[in-house]
Amino acid sequence: MECLLIHGLQDIYYAEQQIPKALPKMIDKAREGAGPRLLGAKRRR
């Protein structure tokens, strides 16, 4: 049981360490995908 807890905490720690690395890429991808649609919506108003 203790081993499961330790592995779970290690997984959470690893995931938290990856967030700062992945977040800028995710933001860029979101901007690329949403950019033209958002601009088109603003122009139609």
Backbone as XML, in Angstrom:
<?xml version="1.0"?>
<chain id="A" units="angstrom">
  <residue number="1" name="MET">
    <atom name="N" x="0.829" y="-1.193" z="0.000"/>
    <atom name="CA" x="0.000" y="0.000" z="0.000"/>
    <atom name="C" x="0.870" y="1.253" z="0.000"/>
  </residue>
  <residue number="2" name="GLU">
    <atom name="N" x="1.892" y="1.265" z="0.812"/>
    <atom name="CA" x="2.797" y="2.412" z="0.880"/>
    <atom name="C" x="3.482" y="2.636" z="-0.468"/>
  </residue>
  <residue number="3" name="CYS">
    <atom name="N" x="3.814" y="1.538" z="-1.136"/>
    <atom name="CA" x="4.469" y="1.613" z="-2.437"/>
    <atom name="C" x="3.559" y="2.306" z="-3.465"/>
  </residue>
  <residue number="4" name="LEU">
    <atom name="N" x="2.282" y="2.010" z="-3.406"/>
    <atom name="CA" x="1.316" y="2.647" z="-4.314"/>
    <atom name="C" x="1.256" y="4.147" z="-4.069"/>
  </residue>
  <residue number="5" name="LEU">
    <atom name="N" x="1.257" y="4.548" z="-2.825"/>
    <atom name="CA" x="1.229" y="5.958" z="-2.479"/>
    <atom name="C" x="2.479" y="6.662" z="-3.002"/>
  </residue>
  <residue number="6" name="ILE">
    <atom name="N" x="3.618" y="6.042" z="-2.819"/>
    <atom name="CA" x="4.878" y="6.638" z="-3.269"/>
    <atom name="C" x="4.878" y="6.793" z="-4.784"/>
  </residue>
  <residue number="7" name="HIS">
    <atom name="N" x="4.459" y="5.770" z="-5.500"/>
    <atom name="CA" x="4.423" y="5.852" z="-6.964"/>
    <atom name="C" x="3.427" y="6.907" z="-7.432"/>
  </residue>
  <residue number="8" name="GLY">
    <atom name="N" x="2.302" y="7.025" z="-6.756"/>
    <atom name="CA" x="1.319" y="8.043" z="-7.098"/>
    <atom name="C" x="1.870" y="9.434" z="-6.904"/>
  </residue>
  <residue number="9" name="LEU">
    <atom name="N" x="2.568" y="9.643" z="-5.796"/>
    <atom name="CA" x="3.179" y="10.954" z="-5.530"/>
    <atom name="C" x="4.278" y="11.265" z="-6.547"/>
  </residue>
  <residue number="10" name="GLN">
    <atom name="N" x="5.035" y="10.250" z="-6.939"/>
    <atom name="CA" x="6.072" y="10.452" z="-7.950"/>
    <atom name="C" x="5.452" y="10.856" z="-9.287"/>
  </residue>
  <residue number="11" name="ASP">
    <atom name="N" x="4.349" y="10.229" z="-9.646"/>
    <atom name="CA" x="3.662" y="10.567" z="-10.894"/>
    <atom name="C" x="3.158" y="12.004" z="-10.865"/>
  </residue>
  <residue number="12" name="ILE">
    <atom name="N" x="2.581" y="12.404" z="-9.753"/>
    <atom name="CA" x="2.073" y="13.772" z="-9.619"/>
    <atom name="C" x="3.218" y="14.773" z="-9.693"/>
  </residue>
  <residue number="13" name="TYR">
    <atom name="N" x="4.306" y="14.472" z="-9.020"/>
    <atom name="CA" x="5.473" y="15.358" z="-9.036"/>
    <atom name="C" x="6.012" y="15.506" z="-10.459"/>
  </residue>
  <residue number="14" name="TYR">
    <atom name="N" x="6.126" y="14.384" z="-11.165"/>
    <atom name="CA" x="6.626" y="14.419" z="-12.544"/>
    <atom name="C" x="5.709" y="15.271" z="-13.425"/>
  </residue>
  <residue number="15" name="ALA">
    <atom name="N" x="4.404" y="15.077" z="-13.286"/>
    <atom name="CA" x="3.445" y="15.835" z="-14.086"/>
    <atom name="C" x="3.561" y="17.327" z="-13.797"/>
  </residue>
  <residue number="16" name="GLU">
    <atom name="N" x="3.718" y="17.686" z="-12.541"/>
    <atom name="CA" x="3.853" y="19.098" z="-12.183"/>
    <atom name="C" x="5.133" y="19.698" z="-12.761"/>
  </residue>
  <residue number="17" name="GLN">
    <atom name="N" x="6.170" y="18.904" z="-12.867"/>
    <atom name="CA" x="7.430" y="19.386" z="-13.428"/>
    <atom name="C" x="7.315" y="19.599" z="-14.942"/>
  </residue>
  <residue number="18" name="GLN">
    <atom name="N" x="6.453" y="18.855" z="-15.594"/>
    <atom name="CA" x="6.294" y="18.961" z="-17.041"/>
    <atom name="C" x="5.418" y="20.141" z="-17.459"/>
  </residue>
  <residue number="19" name="ILE">
    <atom name="N" x="4.547" y="20.604" z="-16.592"/>
    <atom name="CA" x="3.614" y="21.682" z="-16.931"/>
    <atom name="C" x="4.338" y="22.952" z="-17.397"/>
  </residue>
  <residue number="20" name="PRO">
    <atom name="N" x="5.334" y="23.460" z="-16.676"/>
    <atom name="CA" x="6.002" y="24.689" z="-17.144"/>
    <atom name="C" x="6.676" y="24.519" z="-18.497"/>
  </residue>
  <residue number="21" name="LYS">
    <atom name="N" x="7.100" y="23.317" z="-18.827"/>
    <atom name="CA" x="7.736" y="23.075" z="-20.119"/>
    <atom name="C" x="6.701" y="23.019" z="-21.236"/>
  </residue>
  <residue number="22" name="ALA">
    <atom name="N" x="5.556" y="22.424" z="-20.965"/>
    <atom name="CA" x="4.545" y="22.204" z="-21.999"/>
    <atom name="C" x="3.610" y="23.397" z="-22.188"/>
  </residue>
  <residue number="23" name="LEU">
    <atom name="N" x="3.392" y="24.187" z="-21.170"/>
    <atom name="CA" x="2.403" y="25.254" z="-21.233"/>
    <atom name="C" x="2.665" y="26.278" z="-22.338"/>
  </residue>
  <residue number="24" name="PRO">
    <atom name="N" x="3.881" y="26.774" z="-22.517"/>
    <atom name="CA" x="4.096" y="27.734" z="-23.604"/>
    <atom name="C" x="3.761" y="27.151" z="-24.984"/>
  </residue>
  <residue number="25" name="LYS">
    <atom name="N" x="4.087" y="25.886" z="-25.195"/>
    <atom name="CA" x="3.763" y="25.246" z="-26.472"/>
    <atom name="C" x="2.258" y="25.120" z="-26.640"/>
  </residue>
  <residue number="26" name="MET">
    <atom name="N" x="1.565" y="24.784" z="-25.573"/>
    <atom name="CA" x="0.111" y="24.645" z="-25.635"/>
    <atom name="C" x="-0.545" y="25.990" z="-25.945"/>
  </residue>
  <residue number="27" name="ILE">
    <atom name="N" x="-0.033" y="27.050" z="-25.349"/>
    <atom name="CA" x="-0.577" y="28.388" z="-25.583"/>
    <atom name="C" x="-0.375" y="28.790" z="-27.036"/>
  </residue>
  <residue number="28" name="ASP">
    <atom name="N" x="0.829" y="28.537" z="-27.562"/>
    <atom name="CA" x="1.104" y="28.869" z="-28.965"/>
    <atom name="C" x="0.174" y="28.110" z="-29.903"/>
  </residue>
  <residue number="29" name="LYS">
    <atom name="N" x="-0.012" y="26.826" z="-29.651"/>
    <atom name="CA" x="-0.895" y="26.016" z="-30.498"/>
    <atom name="C" x="-2.330" y="26.514" z="-30.421"/>
  </residue>
  <residue number="30" name="ALA">
    <atom name="N" x="-2.771" y="26.896" z="-29.246"/>
    <atom name="CA" x="-4.136" y="27.399" z="-29.087"/>
    <atom name="C" x="-4.309" y="28.712" z="-29.844"/>
  </residue>
  <residue number="31" name="ARG">
    <atom name="N" x="-3.310" y="29.561" z="-29.787"/>
    <atom name="CA" x="-3.387" y="30.837" z="-30.505"/>
    <atom name="C" x="-3.393" y="30.619" z="-32.010"/>
  </residue>
  <residue number="32" name="GLU">
    <atom name="N" x="-2.582" y="29.690" z="-32.483"/>
    <atom name="CA" x="-2.531" y="29.396" z="-33.922"/>
    <atom name="C" x="-3.883" y="28.884" z="-34.413"/>
  </residue>
  <residue number="33" name="GLY">
    <atom name="N" x="-4.486" y="27.996" z="-33.652"/>
    <atom name="CA" x="-5.743" y="27.394" z="-34.071"/>
    <atom name="C" x="-6.933" y="28.316" z="-33.937"/>
  </residue>
  <residue number="34" name="ALA">
    <atom name="N" x="-6.944" y="29.145" z="-32.915"/>
    <atom name="CA" x="-8.103" y="29.990" z="-32.648"/>
    <atom name="C" x="-7.967" y="31.361" z="-33.306"/>
  </residue>
  <residue number="35" name="GLY">
    <atom name="N" x="-6.771" y="31.753" z="-33.658"/>
    <atom name="CA" x="-6.535" y="33.089" z="-34.174"/>
    <atom name="C" x="-7.423" y="33.491" z="-35.328"/>
  </residue>
  <residue number="36" name="PRO">
    <atom name="N" x="-7.400" y="32.770" z="-36.440"/>
    <atom name="CA" x="-8.215" y="33.183" z="-37.589"/>
    <atom name="C" x="-9.711" y="33.183" z="-37.289"/>
  </residue>
  <residue number="37" name="ARG">
    <atom name="N" x="-10.172" y="32.231" z="-36.519"/>
    <atom name="CA" x="-11.605" y="32.176" z="-36.195"/>
    <atom name="C" x="-12.008" y="33.368" z="-35.337"/>
  </residue>
  <residue number="38" name="LEU">
    <atom name="N" x="-11.173" y="33.703" z="-34.364"/>
    <atom name="CA" x="-11.500" y="34.839" z="-33.501"/>
    <atom name="C" x="-11.463" y="36.145" z="-34.275"/>
  </residue>
  <residue number="39" name="LEU">
    <atom name="N" x="-10.479" y="36.275" z="-35.145"/>
    <atom name="CA" x="-10.404" y="37.497" z="-35.937"/>
    <atom name="C" x="-11.605" y="37.631" z="-36.855"/>
  </residue>
  <residue number="40" name="GLY">
    <atom name="N" x="-12.046" y="36.527" z="-37.449"/>
    <atom name="CA" x="-13.220" y="36.547" z="-38.314"/>
    <atom name="C" x="-14.468" y="36.898" z="-37.551"/>
  </residue>
  <residue number="41" name="ALA">
    <atom name="N" x="-14.595" y="36.414" z="-36.338"/>
    <atom name="CA" x="-15.767" y="36.712" z="-35.525"/>
    <atom name="C" x="-15.806" y="38.182" z="-35.156"/>
  </residue>
  <residue number="42" name="LYS">
    <atom name="N" x="-14.662" y="38.772" z="-34.887"/>
    <atom name="CA" x="-14.623" y="40.184" z="-34.528"/>
    <atom name="C" x="-14.995" y="41.050" z="-35.735"/>
  </residue>
  <residue number="43" name="ARG">
    <atom name="N" x="-14.587" y="40.656" z="-36.909"/>
    <atom name="CA" x="-14.851" y="41.443" z="-38.110"/>
    <atom name="C" x="-16.334" y="41.398" z="-38.476"/>
  </residue>
  <residue number="44" name="ARG">
    <atom name="N" x="-17.004" y="40.302" z="-38.169"/>
    <atom name="CA" x="-18.415" y="40.158" z="-38.531"/>
    <atom name="C" x="-19.317" y="41.016" z="-37.661"/>
  </residue>
  <residue number="45" name="ARG">
    <atom name="N" x="-18.866" y="41.424" z="-36.524"/>
    <atom name="CA" x="-19.729" y="42.199" z="-35.593"/>
    <atom name="C" x="-19.901" y="43.619" z="-36.016"/>
  </residue>
</chain>
